[in-house]
């Protein structure tokens, strides 16, 4: 069916006569734009012509998760971060109007022969077709279900966070925040030999999802203390204080959440100094220093794709919608009190 759609698109996107007698080879696309705080719309645009080495991709799946993209949609990006928070292939400028996103799986319908017909992942905004350089797309492993590959950017963030945390065999690990990134961090840590991993969240409804991932779950009041490493991935600044309480002596707290314009207040006058605790920031845009000389962003992305082959990770999807409905459902997905993990966008 996807191949038939791709072929049909190639036919429809071919040369068409213009009124003035010339041949119109332009290709139209629809893209989702954030137009203001918690507002968005679909806009039609004309794609740039393909150059040497470019690919034309027809989108199959996208995703919206309750992390950075929700902050962007709500208009919560502070002015100091307008340049640093630019996404690959972003159009427009913060706060709005802006075309923003980083989870797309599609099929190459025009481009170099080695990529033609391949299913690929790309860090592009929500758009039904797009033109990018061929090195901006990464073919999916043959055993990876395309609809699950929309988790790739989240998996990259989780991998980077674990590197920053320096998790070792047998460590006692706590992950605060059972969102997509937090769940992926806990999932990966639980597969390191001997590690004891606990996923912590204020929402008891997430207990069942954690068990589907093979993870132990606890509410904050039930969480086990004296951890070797605590990851804060909830998106709530107050959770950093809980992370400090659960960290053992000389342990590390890794801040994976990005709070946007929200401020965090920390109890650094309590046991922070006597316990010699460390707070580390982790940001997916930069590889850890210990990896930088050998790893590239593409190598990390390829590893993230392979790590998604496990169908157990389908537990992270809480719904799906057609691309045409994105302007109507995005306010619900980005709402602070919404129970959403990863919401899949379906094209075609």
Buried (B, 14 or more C-beta within 10 A) or exposed (E): EBEEBBEEBEEEBEEEEEEEEEEEEEBEBBBBBBBEEBBBBBBEBEBEEBEEEBBBBBBBBBBBBBBBBBBBBBBBBBEEBEEEBBBEBBBBEBBBBBBBBBBBBBBBBBBEEEBBEBBBBBBBBBBBBBBBEBEBBBBBBEEBBBBBBBBBBBBBBBBBBBBBBBBEEEBBBBBBBBBBBBBBBBBBBBEBEEBBBBBBBBEEEBBEBBEBBEBBBBEBEEBEEEBBBBBBBBBBBEBBBBBBBBBBEEBBBBBBBBBBEBEBEBEEEEBBEEBEBEBBEBEBEEBBEEBEEEBEBEEBBBEBBEBBBBEEBEBBBBEBBEBEEBBEBBBEBBBEEEEBBBBBBBBB
